[in-house]
Amino acid sequence: MPIDASAPTVAYSDCMAPSLAPFHLAIPVHDLADARAFYGDLFGCPEGRSSPDWVDFDFFGHQLVAHLDPEAKGRRVHHNPVDGHDVPVPHFGIVLGWDDWERLSGRLRAAGVRFEIEPGIRFAGLVGEQATMFLYDPSGNALEFKAFRDPSRLFAK
């Protein structure tokens, strides 16, 4: 559907909430028990409402809903090159504080998690310097956890 250029638009400032509003993301999972073990047990995300076909998680203050889709496991993921790594697309995640990212990466390493991209520093010494790591959930959904050395530079060019 083409965009009507004469229609009113949302100003960029309208997209920037004075305080961060929680997002809602629904993802397909092939097994709810695996999703509960991954998001609930490994990451410590509290469980909210659920049904036999879906479960809500408090994902770092955001609503992540795992919807049962028996065909979800093993879907093809595209990769784009970023700073010498093949980044899986699509992916989702969270921007943590630097110390929180360090603690999480250490905990995940200690748990024996297999990383798609090992925890490390990207864009070292540049405006967007960040710690990042990528992994997959049991259904093949790619996640990125990152932290910026200077959080005020999240959107800096």
Summary of the structure (lengths in Angstrom):
residues: 157
radius of gyration: 17.3
end to end distance: 31.2
largest distance: 55.0
contacts: 385
relative contact order: 0.17
helix: 20%
strand: 39%
